[in-house]
Amino acid sequence: MKQHKVGIILNGVTGRMGTNQHLERSILAIIEQGGIKVSDDEVIMPDPILTGRNENKLKALSARYGVEKYSTDLDAVLADPDYEVFFDASSTLLRKPFVEKAVAAGKAIYCEKPTAAHVEDAVYLYRICREAGLKNGVVQDKLWLPGLRKFQMLKDQGFFGKILSVRGEFGYWVFDGKVADQPTQRPSWNYRAEDGGGMVLDMHCHWRYVIDNLFGNVKAVSCRQATHLDERIDESGNAYTCTADDAAYATFELDNGVICHFNSSWTVRVRRDDLLCMQVDGTEGSAVVGLRKCLIQPHSATPKAVWNPDVDNPVSYFDQWTEVPDACVYENAFKVQWELFLRHVVLDEPFRWTLLEGAKGVQLAERSMESNEKRAWVDVENLV
């Protein structure tokens, strides 16, 4: 069996997302399955090393998952030719200097989003990778979620006819930490703008690649940000002032005429099918797209709605939709993209989710913030 061993520097994966999605459910899952199958006698096998600033956290993570190699000396690891891929899941504000070091060391770059706090920095990171001739990519995991893949299948089959509009609802209630039996579910930095927090910077980077890939290219945005809870409790039990937005209400105009509206909130209680639901309406049919499920209502089976507020409605609108069945086994979305990126590195297979795509996400976040400040529509220009 021919084995392509790929040394991967996993930087900053001691956080929740880095540990669960990238280390456990992606890299270690790939190792446990025997690598990425290229052919019957050829595989790609990850060889990870954990890097970060806190040795105790790295040691605990190493022991928990059986990853033998870890280091707080990133410079020394970057100098090791056995490691050809650098992955960063650290704080957004720290990403630029980390990626600069990795580019100088000649590593292929793969990182979480947002790729930077400002679009100029995000474009800069893409350009230095391109100028150095280095393969690069950004995590855009939602594209491989089962619900979104089912939507794409329907679209490819012409189910919707002409798509008219998209209504997205995302979010849940994040506890403020003031009640002992309801501890907060997210780190405190998420609610401090000075630390890179904020709903728009976080989620509009996601909405950019979801919209661009599924519905059409974003050409303009109208956005209203809000900080609904102005005080929360941090990890040390101390109250702090929330300086970042915890909700955003945005409308996106696409170059093909489709209108998308996304409400994003960490101060909303959920009464819908999933934490993310998108209703897509087309001339020939509609779909409600969640993380894993996709429900449809074709034009031919669309019931006649009757407005009569004077009596209780006997109709259950939820029962008028049909679930799209699973036609295959859907793997973890992060893992799917990791495998595509590693095939890109080893086999030079195409990989279009570059740091330029990450920069587009940061750009949309900035234009959304500009719209909020101006209380006006803002154009989203081409980056390159």
C-alpha positions in Angstrom: 0.0 0.0 0.0 1.4 3.3 -1.1 1.0 6.0 1.6 1.3 9.7 1.1 2.1 11.0 4.6 1.1 14.6 5.1 2.4 16.5 8.1 -0.2 18.9 9.4 0.3 21.7 11.9 -2.9 22.2 13.8 -2.6 25.6 15.4 -5.0 26.8 18.0 -7.3 23.8 18.1 -7.7 23.8 21.9 -11.0 25.7 21.4 -14.3 24.0 21.1 -14.6 24.2 17.3 -11.0 23.3 16.7 -11.1 20.3 19.0 -14.5 18.9 18.0 -14.7 19.5 14.3 -11.2 19.7 13.1 -9.2 17.4 15.4 -11.6 14.8 16.5 -14.2 14.6 13.7 -11.9 15.4 10.8 -8.2 14.6 11.1 -8.5 11.8 13.6 -11.5 10.4 11.8 -9.5 10.3 8.6 -6.7 8.5 10.4 -9.1 6.0 12.0 -10.7 5.2 8.6 -7.2 4.3 7.3 -6.6 7.6 5.5 -8.1 9.1 2.3 -8.4 6.5 -0.3 -6.9 7.4 -3.6 -7.1 3.9 -5.2 -7.1 0.3 -3.9 -3.4 0.5 -3.1 -2.9 4.2 -2.4 -4.0 6.5 0.5 -3.3 9.9 1.9 -2.5 9.8 5.7 -2.5 12.9 7.9 0.3 13.2 10.5 -0.8 15.9 12.9 1.1 18.0 15.5 -0.7 20.3 17.9 0.6 23.8 18.4 -0.5 26.6 20.7 0.4 29.0 23.5 -0.8 27.0 26.5 1.2 23.8 27.2 -1.2 22.5 29.7 -4.1 22.6 27.3 -2.0 21.0 24.6 -0.8 18.3 26.9 -4.4 17.5 28.0 -5.6 17.5 24.4 -2.7 15.2 23.4 -3.5 12.8 26.2 -7.3 12.8 25.5 -7.0 12.0 21.8 -3.7 10.1 21.7 -1.9 12.7 19.5 1.7 12.2 20.5 3.2 15.4 19.1 2.5 18.9 20.4 4.6 22.0 20.9 4.4 25.7 22.1 7.3 26.5 19.8 5.5 27.3 16.5 8.7 28.7 14.9 10.5 25.4 15.4 7.6 23.3 14.0 7.3 25.6 11.0 11.0 25.1 10.3 10.5 21.3 10.1 10.2 20.1 6.5 8.1 17.1 7.5 5.1 19.4 8.0 3.8 20.8 4.8 0.4 22.0 5.8 -0.4 24.8 8.3 -3.9 25.0 9.7 -5.1 27.8 11.9 -8.1 27.9 14.2 -6.9 30.5 16.6 -8.5 33.9 17.3 -9.3 36.0 14.3 -7.1 38.8 15.5 -4.1 36.4 15.7 -4.5 34.8 12.3 -2.6 37.3 10.2 0.8 36.9 11.9 0.4 33.2 12.1 -0.4 32.8 8.4 2.5 35.2 7.5 4.9 33.0 9.4 3.6 29.8 7.7 3.8 31.4 4.2 7.4 32.5 4.9 8.1 28.8 5.8 6.5 27.6 2.5 3.6 25.8 4.0 0.2 25.1 2.3 -2.3 27.2 4.2 -5.8 26.2 5.4 -7.6 28.2 8.0 -10.9 29.0 9.7 -13.1 31.9 8.9 -13.1 34.9 9.3 -9.6 34.9 7.8 -9.0 38.4 9.2 -10.9 41.2 10.9 -10.6 43.5 7.9 -10.9 42.9 4.2 -7.5 44.5 3.4 -5.8 41.9 5.7 -7.9 39.0 4.3 -7.0 40.0 0.7 -3.3 40.4 1.7 -3.2 36.8 3.1 -4.6 35.5 -0.2 -2.1 37.5 -2.2 1.0 36.4 -0.3 -0.1 32.8 -0.7 -0.7 33.3 -4.4 2.6 35.1 -4.9 4.5 32.4 -3.1 2.8 29.8 -5.2 1.3 28.1 -2.2 -1.9 26.1 -2.1 -4.4 27.7 0.2 -8.0 27.3 1.4 -10.6 28.5 3.9 -13.1 26.5 5.9 -16.6 26.8 4.3 -18.1 23.8 6.0 -21.8 24.6 5.6 -21.6 23.8 1.9 -21.3 20.1 2.8 -24.1 19.9 5.3 -26.8 17.3 4.3 -29.6 19.9 4.1 -27.7 22.2 1.8 -26.5 19.3 -0.4 -30.1 18.1 -0.8 -31.0 21.7 -1.8 -28.2 21.8 -4.4 -29.4 18.4 -5.8 -32.9 19.8 -6.2 -31.6 23.0 -7.8 -29.5 21.0 -10.3 -32.6 18.9 -11.2 -34.6 22.1 -11.9 -37.0 21.6 -9.1 -37.4 25.3 -8.3 -37.8 26.8 -11.7 -36.7 30.4 -11.3 -35.6 31.1 -7.7 -37.3 34.2 -6.4 -36.2 34.7 -2.8 -34.5 33.2 0.2 -35.5 33.8 3.9 -32.9 32.6 6.4 -33.4 32.4 10.2 -30.3 31.5 12.3 -29.6 31.6 16.0 -30.6 30.6 19.5 -30.5 32.0 23.0 -27.0 32.3 24.4 -27.3 32.5 28.2 -25.7 35.6 29.7 -24.2 33.6 32.6 -26.0 35.4 35.4 -28.0 32.3 36.4 -25.8 29.5 37.9 -27.9 26.7 36.4 -27.8 28.3 32.9 -24.1 28.7 32.1 -23.2 30.5 28.9 -22.5 28.4 25.8 -20.1 30.7 24.0 -16.8 32.3 24.9 -16.9 35.9 26.2 -14.7 37.3 23.4 -17.6 36.7 21.0 -19.4 39.7 22.6 -16.4 42.1 22.6 -15.7 43.9 19.4 -12.2 44.8 20.6 -11.4 41.0 20.7 -12.8 40.3 17.2 -16.3 39.3 18.4 -19.7 40.1 16.8 -22.5 38.4 14.9 -21.8 40.1 11.6 -18.1 39.4 11.5 -18.8 35.8 12.5 -21.9 34.8 10.5 -21.9 37.1 7.5 -18.7 35.4 6.4 -20.8 32.2 6.4 -23.7 33.7 4.6 -21.4 35.0 1.9 -20.2 31.6 0.8 -23.6 30.0 1.3 -25.4 32.6 -0.9 -22.6 32.9 -3.5 -22.5 29.1 -4.0 -26.2 28.3 -3.7 -28.2 31.3 -4.9 -26.1 33.8 -6.7 -23.4 36.5 -6.2 -24.1 39.2 -3.6 -24.0 42.7 -5.1 -25.5 44.8 -2.4 -26.5 44.7 1.3 -28.8 46.5 3.8 -28.1 45.6 7.4 -29.1 46.6 10.9 -26.9 45.4 13.8 -28.0 45.3 17.4 -26.6 44.6 20.8 -29.6 43.4 22.6 -27.9 42.2 25.8 -25.4 44.8 27.0 -23.9 42.8 29.9 -22.7 39.2 30.3 -20.6 37.1 32.7 -17.1 36.0 31.5 -15.2 32.8 32.2 -13.9 34.1 35.5 -17.4 35.0 36.8 -17.0 38.7 36.2 -19.5 41.0 34.5 -18.4 42.7 31.4 -19.9 45.2 28.9 -20.9 43.7 25.5 -19.4 45.9 22.8 -20.2 43.7 19.8 -23.4 43.0 18.1 -25.3 39.9 19.1 -27.9 40.1 16.3 -28.1 41.3 12.7 -31.0 41.7 10.3 -29.8 41.9 6.7 -31.1 41.9 3.2 -28.9 40.9 0.3 -29.5 41.7 -3.3 -28.0 39.2 -5.8 -26.7 39.8 -9.3 -29.4 37.5 -10.7 -32.3 39.4 -9.0 -32.8 37.0 -6.1 -33.5 38.7 -2.8 -32.1 37.0 0.3 -33.0 38.1 3.9 -31.1 36.6 6.8 -31.9 37.2 10.5 -29.0 36.1 12.7 -29.3 36.3 16.5 -27.9 34.9 19.8 -30.9 36.4 21.6 -33.7 34.5 20.0 -35.6 31.4 21.3 -36.0 28.7 18.7 -39.3 27.8 17.3 -38.4 26.3 13.9 -37.1 23.0 12.5 -33.4 23.7 13.2 -31.0 26.4 14.4 -30.5 27.4 10.7 -33.5 27.3 8.4 -33.7 28.8 4.9 -36.9 29.0 3.0 -36.3 29.1 -0.8 -39.2 30.0 -3.0 -39.2 29.4 -6.7 -41.8 29.6 -9.5 -42.0 25.8 -9.7 -41.5 24.8 -6.0 -40.2 25.8 -2.6 -37.9 24.2 0.0 -37.2 24.7 3.7 -33.5 23.9 4.1 -32.0 23.0 7.5 -28.7 21.7 8.6 -29.6 18.1 7.9 -33.1 18.0 6.5 -34.8 19.5 3.5 -38.5 19.8 3.1 -40.2 20.6 -0.3 -43.5 21.8 -1.7 -43.8 21.6 -5.5 -46.1 24.0 -7.4 -48.4 21.1 -8.4 -49.0 20.3 -4.7 -49.2 23.8 -3.3 -52.5 24.1 -1.4 -54.8 27.1 -1.7 -54.4 29.3 1.4 -57.5 31.0 2.7 -57.3 34.1 5.0 -59.9 34.0 7.7 -58.8 35.2 11.1 -62.3 34.9 12.6 -62.0 31.2 13.2 -59.2 28.8 14.4 -57.3 27.6 11.4 -57.9 23.9 10.8 -54.9 23.6 8.5 -51.5 22.4 9.7 -49.1 24.1 7.3 -46.2 22.0 8.5 -48.0 18.9 7.3 -48.1 20.2 3.7 -44.4 19.6 3.1 -42.5 16.5 2.1 -39.1 15.6 3.4 -36.3 14.8 0.9 -35.0 11.4 1.9 -31.3 10.6 2.4 -30.1 9.1 -0.8 -26.5 8.5 0.5 -24.5 8.6 3.7 -23.5 12.2 4.6 -20.2 12.5 6.3 -19.1 15.3 8.7 -19.0 18.6 6.6 -15.6 19.7 8.0 -14.1 16.3 7.3 -15.4 16.3 3.7 -13.7 19.6 3.0 -10.5 18.5 4.8 -10.3 15.5 2.5 -10.8 17.7 -0.6 -8.0 20.1 0.6 -5.6 17.3 1.3 -6.2 15.8 -2.1 -5.5 19.2 -3.5 -2.2 19.3 -1.7 -1.1 15.8 -2.5 -2.7 15.2 -5.9 -3.1 18.7 -7.2 -6.8 18.2 -7.6 -8.9 21.4 -8.0 -9.9 23.3 -4.9 -11.8 26.5 -5.4 -12.4 27.5 -1.8 -9.3 29.6 -1.5 -8.4 32.4 0.8 -9.9 34.8 -1.8 -13.3 33.2 -0.9 -12.5 33.9 2.7 -11.7 37.5 1.9 -15.1 37.8 0.2 -16.8 36.8 3.5 -14.8 39.4 5.4 -15.8 42.0 2.7 -19.5 41.2 3.2 -19.1 41.6 6.9 -17.5 45.0 6.5 -20.0 46.2 4.0 -22.8 45.1 6.3 -21.3 47.1 9.1 -21.0 50.1 6.8 -24.6 49.7 5.9 -25.5 49.7 9.5 -23.5 52.9 10.2 -25.0 54.7 7.2 -28.5 53.3 7.5 -28.4 52.7 3.8 -27.8 50.1 1.0 -24.1 49.5 0.3 -22.7 47.9 -2.9 -20.5 44.8 -2.7 -17.9 45.3 -5.4 -15.7 42.6 -7.0 -12.5 42.0 -5.0 -10.3 41.1 -7.9 
